[in-house]
Amino acid sequence: MFTAHIFFCVMLAPVPECAIADDTRGPYEVEEKCISRLGEMQSALATLHPRLKVVAARCENNKGEPV
């Protein structure tokens, strides 16, 4: 099972504000579905704020190890 996570920052002066977005639809049985969900999440985040930057995106397996 895989869960999608995105680490993102809103680049505001003088200090960026950062957070983690955890997927609420998963977990997914196969890695490909998790990766597809990461793309959906990144697209959704991009519409929230013009200065938002995705720093990292990953699928994590059920043991907590990044894929």
PDB file of N, CA, C and O in Angstrom, chain B, residues numbered from 101:
ATOM      1  N   MET B 101       0.840  -1.174   0.000  1.00  0.00           N
ATOM      2  CA  MET B 101       0.000   0.000   0.000  1.00  0.00           C
ATOM      3  C   MET B 101       0.892   1.247   0.000  1.00  0.00           C
ATOM      4  O   MET B 101       1.936   1.277   0.652  1.00  0.00           O
ATOM      5  N   PHE B 102       0.468   2.259  -0.733  1.00  0.00           N
ATOM      6  CA  PHE B 102       1.245   3.484  -0.880  1.00  0.00           C
ATOM      7  C   PHE B 102       0.387   4.707  -0.568  1.00  0.00           C
ATOM      8  O   PHE B 102      -0.794   4.755  -0.913  1.00  0.00           O
ATOM      9  N   THR B 103       0.988   5.686   0.083  1.00  0.00           N
ATOM     10  CA  THR B 103       0.311   6.928   0.421  1.00  0.00           C
ATOM     11  C   THR B 103       1.090   8.094  -0.174  1.00  0.00           C
ATOM     12  O   THR B 103       2.319   8.121  -0.115  1.00  0.00           O
ATOM     13  N   ALA B 104       0.365   9.067  -0.751  1.00  0.00           N
ATOM     14  CA  ALA B 104       0.981  10.226  -1.397  1.00  0.00           C
ATOM     15  C   ALA B 104       1.169  11.366  -0.403  1.00  0.00           C
ATOM     16  O   ALA B 104       0.287  11.646   0.410  1.00  0.00           O
ATOM     17  N   HIS B 105       2.335  12.024  -0.476  1.00  0.00           N
ATOM     18  CA  HIS B 105       2.661  13.169   0.365  1.00  0.00           C
ATOM     19  C   HIS B 105       3.357  14.225  -0.491  1.00  0.00           C
ATOM     20  O   HIS B 105       4.185  13.898  -1.340  1.00  0.00           O
ATOM     21  N   ILE B 106       3.013  15.497  -0.261  1.00  0.00           N
ATOM     22  CA  ILE B 106       3.667  16.600  -0.963  1.00  0.00           C
ATOM     23  C   ILE B 106       4.126  17.628   0.062  1.00  0.00           C
ATOM     24  O   ILE B 106       3.350  18.050   0.920  1.00  0.00           O
ATOM     25  N   PHE B 107       5.397  18.031  -0.032  1.00  0.00           N
ATOM     26  CA  PHE B 107       5.951  19.095   0.797  1.00  0.00           C
ATOM     27  C   PHE B 107       5.998  20.333  -0.086  1.00  0.00           C
ATOM     28  O   PHE B 107       6.613  20.316  -1.152  1.00  0.00           O
ATOM     29  N   PHE B 108       5.349  21.408   0.355  1.00  0.00           N
ATOM     30  CA  PHE B 108       5.280  22.610  -0.466  1.00  0.00           C
ATOM     31  C   PHE B 108       5.497  23.852   0.379  1.00  0.00           C
ATOM     32  O   PHE B 108       5.330  23.831   1.599  1.00  0.00           O
ATOM     33  N   CYS B 109       5.873  24.936  -0.291  1.00  0.00           N
ATOM     34  CA  CYS B 109       6.087  26.217   0.375  1.00  0.00           C
ATOM     35  C   CYS B 109       5.410  27.321  -0.422  1.00  0.00           C
ATOM     36  O   CYS B 109       5.352  27.272  -1.650  1.00  0.00           O
ATOM     37  N   VAL B 110       4.900  28.314   0.290  1.00  0.00           N
ATOM     38  CA  VAL B 110       4.423  29.539  -0.331  1.00  0.00           C
ATOM     39  C   VAL B 110       5.546  30.543  -0.131  1.00  0.00           C
ATOM     40  O   VAL B 110       5.897  30.895   0.995  1.00  0.00           O
ATOM     41  N   MET B 111       6.094  30.990  -1.240  1.00  0.00           N
ATOM     42  CA  MET B 111       7.270  31.851  -1.206  1.00  0.00           C
ATOM     43  C   MET B 111       6.860  33.299  -0.949  1.00  0.00           C
ATOM     44  O   MET B 111       6.569  34.051  -1.880  1.00  0.00           O
ATOM     45  N   LEU B 112       6.843  33.669   0.311  1.00  0.00           N
ATOM     46  CA  LEU B 112       6.492  35.026   0.727  1.00  0.00           C
ATOM     47  C   LEU B 112       7.701  35.679   1.370  1.00  0.00           C
ATOM     48  O   LEU B 112       8.478  35.008   2.050  1.00  0.00           O
ATOM     49  N   ALA B 113       7.869  36.965   1.168  1.00  0.00           N
ATOM     50  CA  ALA B 113       8.988  37.670   1.801  1.00  0.00           C
ATOM     51  C   ALA B 113       8.604  37.983   3.237  1.00  0.00           C
ATOM     52  O   ALA B 113       7.445  38.315   3.486  1.00  0.00           O
ATOM     53  N   PRO B 114       9.501  37.897   4.175  1.00  0.00           N
ATOM     54  CA  PRO B 114      10.895  37.495   4.025  1.00  0.00           C
ATOM     55  C   PRO B 114      11.110  35.994   4.224  1.00  0.00           C
ATOM     56  O   PRO B 114      12.179  35.485   3.886  1.00  0.00           O
ATOM     57  N   VAL B 115      10.115  35.266   4.769  1.00  0.00           N
ATOM     58  CA  VAL B 115      10.309  33.847   5.062  1.00  0.00           C
ATOM     59  C   VAL B 115       9.196  33.025   4.413  1.00  0.00           C
ATOM     60  O   VAL B 115       8.020  33.356   4.564  1.00  0.00           O
ATOM     61  N   PRO B 116       9.552  31.953   3.691  1.00  0.00           N
ATOM     62  CA  PRO B 116       8.518  31.113   3.102  1.00  0.00           C
ATOM     63  C   PRO B 116       7.741  30.347   4.179  1.00  0.00           C
ATOM     64  O   PRO B 116       8.289  29.997   5.224  1.00  0.00           O
ATOM     65  N   GLU B 117       6.471  30.098   3.911  1.00  0.00           N
ATOM     66  CA  GLU B 117       5.633  29.283   4.776  1.00  0.00           C
ATOM     67  C   GLU B 117       5.521  27.913   4.126  1.00  0.00           C
ATOM     68  O   GLU B 117       5.134  27.810   2.962  1.00  0.00           O
ATOM     69  N   CYS B 118       5.858  26.852   4.871  1.00  0.00           N
ATOM     70  CA  CYS B 118       5.875  25.508   4.296  1.00  0.00           C
ATOM     71  C   CYS B 118       4.926  24.576   5.050  1.00  0.00           C
ATOM     72  O   CYS B 118       4.612  24.789   6.221  1.00  0.00           O
ATOM     73  N   ALA B 119       4.475  23.525   4.331  1.00  0.00           N
ATOM     74  CA  ALA B 119       3.567  22.549   4.921  1.00  0.00           C
ATOM     75  C   ALA B 119       3.654  21.244   4.141  1.00  0.00           C
ATOM     76  O   ALA B 119       4.274  21.169   3.080  1.00  0.00           O
ATOM     77  N   ILE B 120       3.021  20.228   4.694  1.00  0.00           N
ATOM     78  CA  ILE B 120       2.928  18.928   4.032  1.00  0.00           C
ATOM     79  C   ILE B 120       1.469  18.654   3.743  1.00  0.00           C
ATOM     80  O   ILE B 120       0.612  18.817   4.612  1.00  0.00           O
ATOM     81  N   ALA B 121       1.189  18.235   2.515  1.00  0.00           N
ATOM     82  CA  ALA B 121      -0.159  17.821   2.135  1.00  0.00           C
ATOM     83  C   ALA B 121      -0.173  16.305   2.062  1.00  0.00           C
ATOM     84  O   ALA B 121       0.565  15.705   1.281  1.00  0.00           O
ATOM     85  N   ASP B 122      -1.014  15.690   2.877  1.00  0.00           N
ATOM     86  CA  ASP B 122      -1.175  14.236   2.866  1.00  0.00           C
ATOM     87  C   ASP B 122      -2.451  13.883   2.114  1.00  0.00           C
ATOM     88  O   ASP B 122      -3.491  14.508   2.318  1.00  0.00           O
ATOM     89  N   ASP B 123      -2.373  12.905   1.266  1.00  0.00           N
ATOM     90  CA  ASP B 123      -3.520  12.472   0.486  1.00  0.00           C
ATOM     91  C   ASP B 123      -4.594  11.880   1.396  1.00  0.00           C
ATOM     92  O   ASP B 123      -4.290  11.105   2.302  1.00  0.00           O
ATOM     93  N   THR B 124      -5.839  12.247   1.151  1.00  0.00           N
ATOM     94  CA  THR B 124      -6.950  11.720   1.946  1.00  0.00           C
ATOM     95  C   THR B 124      -7.724  10.644   1.198  1.00  0.00           C
ATOM     96  O   THR B 124      -8.657  10.062   1.754  1.00  0.00           O
ATOM     97  N   ARG B 125      -7.360  10.367  -0.045  1.00  0.00           N
ATOM     98  CA  ARG B 125      -8.052   9.330  -0.831  1.00  0.00           C
ATOM     99  C   ARG B 125      -7.417   7.950  -0.696  1.00  0.00           C
ATOM    100  O   ARG B 125      -8.103   6.934  -0.805  1.00  0.00           O
ATOM    101  N   GLY B 126      -6.108   7.914  -0.459  1.00  0.00           N
ATOM    102  CA  GLY B 126      -5.368   6.648  -0.419  1.00  0.00           C
ATOM    103  C   GLY B 126      -5.581   5.931   0.878  1.00  0.00           C
ATOM    104  O   GLY B 126      -6.436   6.335   1.666  1.00  0.00           O
ATOM    105  N   PRO B 127      -4.846   4.897   1.129  1.00  0.00           N
ATOM    106  CA  PRO B 127      -3.671   4.427   0.382  1.00  0.00           C
ATOM    107  C   PRO B 127      -4.060   3.656  -0.884  1.00  0.00           C
ATOM    108  O   PRO B 127      -5.207   3.253  -1.074  1.00  0.00           O
ATOM    109  N   TYR B 128      -3.055   3.471  -1.736  1.00  0.00           N
ATOM    110  CA  TYR B 128      -3.231   2.814  -3.021  1.00  0.00           C
ATOM    111  C   TYR B 128      -2.480   1.499  -3.023  1.00  0.00           C
ATOM    112  O   TYR B 128      -1.406   1.376  -2.433  1.00  0.00           O
ATOM    113  N   GLU B 129      -3.060   0.517  -3.694  1.00  0.00           N
ATOM    114  CA  GLU B 129      -2.445  -0.813  -3.710  1.00  0.00           C
ATOM    115  C   GLU B 129      -1.212  -0.883  -4.588  1.00  0.00           C
ATOM    116  O   GLU B 129      -0.302  -1.667  -4.317  1.00  0.00           O
ATOM    117  N   VAL B 130      -1.167  -0.066  -5.649  1.00  0.00           N
ATOM    118  CA  VAL B 130      -0.018  -0.096  -6.556  1.00  0.00           C
ATOM    119  C   VAL B 130       0.617   1.287  -6.643  1.00  0.00           C
ATOM    120  O   VAL B 130      -0.067   2.305  -6.545  1.00  0.00           O
ATOM    121  N   GLU B 131       1.911   1.308  -6.824  1.00  0.00           N
ATOM    122  CA  GLU B 131       2.684   2.545  -6.858  1.00  0.00           C
ATOM    123  C   GLU B 131       2.222   3.484  -7.977  1.00  0.00           C
ATOM    124  O   GLU B 131       2.204   4.701  -7.789  1.00  0.00           O
ATOM    125  N   GLU B 132       1.851   2.937  -9.129  1.00  0.00           N
ATOM    126  CA  GLU B 132       1.453   3.757 -10.262  1.00  0.00           C
ATOM    127  C   GLU B 132       0.243   4.632  -9.927  1.00  0.00           C
ATOM    128  O   GLU B 132       0.186   5.786 -10.353  1.00  0.00           O
ATOM    129  N   LYS B 133      -0.715   4.108  -9.180  1.00  0.00           N
ATOM    130  CA  LYS B 133      -1.889   4.891  -8.791  1.00  0.00           C
ATOM    131  C   LYS B 133      -1.502   6.000  -7.822  1.00  0.00           C
ATOM    132  O   LYS B 133      -2.055   7.098  -7.880  1.00  0.00           O
ATOM    133  N   CYS B 134      -0.575   5.723  -6.950  1.00  0.00           N
ATOM    134  CA  CYS B 134      -0.096   6.730  -6.009  1.00  0.00           C
ATOM    135  C   CYS B 134       0.619   7.854  -6.761  1.00  0.00           C
ATOM    136  O   CYS B 134       0.415   9.029  -6.458  1.00  0.00           O
ATOM    137  N   ILE B 135       1.441   7.504  -7.721  1.00  0.00           N
ATOM    138  CA  ILE B 135       2.154   8.502  -8.515  1.00  0.00           C
ATOM    139  C   ILE B 135       1.168   9.354  -9.305  1.00  0.00           C
ATOM    140  O   ILE B 135       1.346  10.567  -9.416  1.00  0.00           O
ATOM    141  N   SER B 136       0.143   8.736  -9.848  1.00  0.00           N
ATOM    142  CA  SER B 136      -0.890   9.474 -10.564  1.00  0.00           C
ATOM    143  C   SER B 136      -1.585  10.467  -9.630  1.00  0.00           C
ATOM    144  O   SER B 136      -1.870  11.601 -10.017  1.00  0.00           O
ATOM    145  N   ARG B 137      -1.852  10.032  -8.407  1.00  0.00           N
ATOM    146  CA  ARG B 137      -2.486  10.906  -7.424  1.00  0.00           C
ATOM    147  C   ARG B 137      -1.583  12.084  -7.070  1.00  0.00           C
ATOM    148  O   ARG B 137      -2.073  13.194  -6.863  1.00  0.00           O
ATOM    149  N   LEU B 138      -0.271  11.858  -6.998  1.00  0.00           N
ATOM    150  CA  LEU B 138       0.660  12.960  -6.751  1.00  0.00           C
ATOM    151  C   LEU B 138       0.495  14.048  -7.808  1.00  0.00           C
ATOM    152  O   LEU B 138       0.515  15.235  -7.483  1.00  0.00           O
ATOM    153  N   GLY B 139       0.335  13.658  -9.057  1.00  0.00           N
ATOM    154  CA  GLY B 139       0.134  14.629 -10.133  1.00  0.00           C
ATOM    155  C   GLY B 139      -1.145  15.432  -9.930  1.00  0.00           C
ATOM    156  O   GLY B 139      -1.160  16.646 -10.132  1.00  0.00           O
ATOM    157  N   GLU B 140      -2.219  14.751  -9.528  1.00  0.00           N
ATOM    158  CA  GLU B 140      -3.478  15.445  -9.253  1.00  0.00           C
ATOM    159  C   GLU B 140      -3.311  16.442  -8.111  1.00  0.00           C
ATOM    160  O   GLU B 140      -3.793  17.572  -8.186  1.00  0.00           O
ATOM    161  N   MET B 141      -2.634  16.018  -7.068  1.00  0.00           N
ATOM    162  CA  MET B 141      -2.435  16.884  -5.909  1.00  0.00           C
ATOM    163  C   MET B 141      -1.587  18.104  -6.266  1.00  0.00           C
ATOM    164  O   MET B 141      -1.883  19.215  -5.828  1.00  0.00           O
ATOM    165  N   GLN B 142      -0.542  17.901  -7.054  1.00  0.00           N
ATOM    166  CA  GLN B 142       0.313  19.018  -7.461  1.00  0.00           C
ATOM    167  C   GLN B 142      -0.470  20.022  -8.298  1.00  0.00           C
ATOM    168  O   GLN B 142      -0.304  21.231  -8.138  1.00  0.00           O
ATOM    169  N   SER B 143      -1.318  19.526  -9.186  1.00  0.00           N
ATOM    170  CA  SER B 143      -2.146  20.421 -10.002  1.00  0.00           C
ATOM    171  C   SER B 143      -3.109  21.218  -9.131  1.00  0.00           C
ATOM    172  O   SER B 143      -3.296  22.415  -9.347  1.00  0.00           O
ATOM    173  N   ALA B 144      -3.716  20.569  -8.158  1.00  0.00           N
ATOM    174  CA  ALA B 144      -4.654  21.248  -7.263  1.00  0.00           C
ATOM    175  C   ALA B 144      -3.939  22.310  -6.429  1.00  0.00           C
ATOM    176  O   ALA B 144      -4.455  23.414  -6.257  1.00  0.00           O
ATOM    177  N   LEU B 145      -2.771  21.987  -5.918  1.00  0.00           N
ATOM    178  CA  LEU B 145      -2.018  22.949  -5.116  1.00  0.00           C
ATOM    179  C   LEU B 145      -1.604  24.168  -5.945  1.00  0.00           C
ATOM    180  O   LEU B 145      -1.591  25.291  -5.441  1.00  0.00           O
ATOM    181  N   ALA B 146      -1.270  23.943  -7.200  1.00  0.00           N
ATOM    182  CA  ALA B 146      -0.829  25.044  -8.061  1.00  0.00           C
ATOM    183  C   ALA B 146      -1.926  26.086  -8.253  1.00  0.00           C
ATOM    184  O   ALA B 146      -1.625  27.247  -8.528  1.00  0.00           O
ATOM    185  N   THR B 147      -3.171  25.700  -8.116  1.00  0.00           N
ATOM    186  CA  THR B 147      -4.275  26.647  -8.294  1.00  0.00           C
ATOM    187  C   THR B 147      -4.564  27.443  -7.022  1.00  0.00           C
ATOM    188  O   THR B 147      -5.321  28.411  -7.078  1.00  0.00           O
ATOM    189  N   LEU B 148      -3.995  27.072  -5.892  1.00  0.00           N
ATOM    190  CA  LEU B 148      -4.303  27.722  -4.628  1.00  0.00           C
ATOM    191  C   LEU B 148      -3.606  29.067  -4.430  1.00  0.00           C
ATOM    192  O   LEU B 148      -4.187  29.991  -3.861  1.00  0.00           O
ATOM    193  N   HIS B 149      -2.366  29.177  -4.897  1.00  0.00           N
ATOM    194  CA  HIS B 149      -1.607  30.398  -4.655  1.00  0.00           C
ATOM    195  C   HIS B 149      -0.547  30.549  -5.746  1.00  0.00           C
ATOM    196  O   HIS B 149       0.138  29.580  -6.071  1.00  0.00           O
ATOM    197  N   PRO B 150      -0.402  31.735  -6.311  1.00  0.00           N
ATOM    198  CA  PRO B 150       0.561  31.916  -7.407  1.00  0.00           C
ATOM    199  C   PRO B 150       2.019  31.730  -6.993  1.00  0.00           C
ATOM    200  O   PRO B 150       2.865  31.461  -7.846  1.00  0.00           O
ATOM    201  N   ARG B 151       2.328  31.867  -5.717  1.00  0.00           N
ATOM    202  CA  ARG B 151       3.721  31.713  -5.268  1.00  0.00           C
ATOM    203  C   ARG B 151       3.979  30.370  -4.593  1.00  0.00           C
ATOM    204  O   ARG B 151       4.988  30.199  -3.908  1.00  0.00           O
ATOM    205  N   LEU B 152       3.090  29.440  -4.782  1.00  0.00           N
ATOM    206  CA  LEU B 152       3.254  28.124  -4.180  1.00  0.00           C
ATOM    207  C   LEU B 152       4.259  27.303  -4.984  1.00  0.00           C
ATOM    208  O   LEU B 152       4.186  27.257  -6.212  1.00  0.00           O
ATOM    209  N   LYS B 153       5.189  26.661  -4.297  1.00  0.00           N
ATOM    210  CA  LYS B 153       6.203  25.833  -4.955  1.00  0.00           C
ATOM    211  C   LYS B 153       6.246  24.466  -4.286  1.00  0.00           C
ATOM    212  O   LYS B 153       6.419  24.365  -3.072  1.00  0.00           O
ATOM    213  N   VAL B 154       6.085  23.410  -5.091  1.00  0.00           N
ATOM    214  CA  VAL B 154       6.222  22.049  -4.577  1.00  0.00           C
ATOM    215  C   VAL B 154       7.708  21.776  -4.423  1.00  0.00           C
ATOM    216  O   VAL B 154       8.469  21.876  -5.385  1.00  0.00           O
ATOM    217  N   VAL B 155       8.117  21.429  -3.209  1.00  0.00           N
ATOM    218  CA  VAL B 155       9.527  21.172  -2.914  1.00  0.00           C
ATOM    219  C   VAL B 155       9.842  19.695  -3.088  1.00  0.00           C
ATOM    220  O   VAL B 155      10.910  19.340  -3.585  1.00  0.00           O
ATOM    221  N   ALA B 156       8.915  18.831  -2.679  1.00  0.00           N
ATOM    222  CA  ALA B 156       9.118  17.387  -2.794  1.00  0.00           C
ATOM    223  C   ALA B 156       7.766  16.698  -2.873  1.00  0.00           C
ATOM    224  O   ALA B 156       6.785  17.149  -2.282  1.00  0.00           O
ATOM    225  N   ALA B 157       7.732  15.601  -3.613  1.00  0.00           N
ATOM    226  CA  ALA B 157       6.529  14.784  -3.719  1.00  0.00           C
ATOM    227  C   ALA B 157       6.980  13.331  -3.713  1.00  0.00           C
ATOM    228  O   ALA B 157       7.932  12.955  -4.397  1.00  0.00           O
ATOM    229  N   ARG B 158       6.272  12.520  -2.924  1.00  0.00           N
ATOM    230  CA  ARG B 158       6.683  11.120  -2.876  1.00  0.00           C
ATOM    231  C   ARG B 158       5.524  10.226  -2.490  1.00  0.00           C
ATOM    232  O   ARG B 158       4.538  10.657  -1.892  1.00  0.00           O
ATOM    233  N   CYS B 159       5.679   8.970  -2.853  1.00  0.00           N
ATOM    234  CA  CYS B 159       4.769   7.931  -2.388  1.00  0.00           C
ATOM    235  C   CYS B 159       5.519   7.162  -1.301  1.00  0.00           C
ATOM    236  O   CYS B 159       6.687   6.806  -1.457  1.00  0.00           O
ATOM    237  N   GLU B 160       4.827   6.923  -0.218  1.00  0.00           N
ATOM    238  CA  GLU B 160       5.430   6.219   0.915  1.00  0.00           C
ATOM    239  C   GLU B 160       4.749   4.866   1.034  1.00  0.00           C
ATOM    240  O   GLU B 160       3.522   4.773   0.990  1.00  0.00           O
ATOM    241  N   ASN B 161       5.552   3.813   1.187  1.00  0.00           N
ATOM    242  CA  ASN B 161       4.932   2.505   1.325  1.00  0.00           C
ATOM    243  C   ASN B 161       4.383   2.320   2.733  1.00  0.00           C
ATOM    244  O   ASN B 161       4.636   3.145   3.611  1.00  0.00           O
ATOM    245  N   ASN B 162       3.645   1.258   2.953  1.00  0.00           N
ATOM    246  CA  ASN B 162       2.974   1.071   4.245  1.00  0.00           C
ATOM    247  C   ASN B 162       3.935   0.888   5.409  1.00  0.00           C
ATOM    248  O   ASN B 162       3.505   0.916   6.562  1.00  0.00           O
ATOM    249  N   LYS B 163       5.192   0.706   5.149  1.00  0.00           N
ATOM    250  CA  LYS B 163       6.186   0.583   6.210  1.00  0.00           C
ATOM    251  C   LYS B 163       6.847   1.914   6.523  1.00  0.00           C
ATOM    252  O   LYS B 163       7.740   1.975   7.369  1.00  0.00           O
ATOM    253  N   GLY B 164       6.415   3.000   5.842  1.00  0.00           N
ATOM    254  CA  GLY B 164       6.978   4.315   6.081  1.00  0.00           C
ATOM    255  C   GLY B 164       8.259   4.579   5.327  1.00  0.00           C
ATOM    256  O   GLY B 164       8.974   5.532   5.638  1.00  0.00           O
ATOM    257  N   GLU B 165       8.566   3.751   4.335  1.00  0.00           N
ATOM    258  CA  GLU B 165       9.775   3.933   3.555  1.00  0.00           C
ATOM    259  C   GLU B 165       9.435   4.590   2.227  1.00  0.00           C
ATOM    260  O   GLU B 165       8.527   4.119   1.541  1.00  0.00           O
ATOM    261  N   PRO B 166      10.131   5.671   1.827  1.00  0.00           N
ATOM    262  CA  PRO B 166       9.847   6.308   0.548  1.00  0.00           C
ATOM    263  C   PRO B 166      10.153   5.389  -0.611  1.00  0.00           C
ATOM    264  O   PRO B 166      11.070   4.571  -0.540  1.00  0.00           O
ATOM    265  N   VAL B 167       9.385   5.522  -1.680  1.00  0.00           N
ATOM    266  CA  VAL B 167       9.576   4.715  -2.868  1.00  0.00           C
ATOM    267  C   VAL B 167      10.365   5.499  -3.882  1.00  0.00           C
ATOM    268  O   VAL B 167      10.641   4.997  -4.971  1.00  0.00           O
TER     269      VAL B 167
END
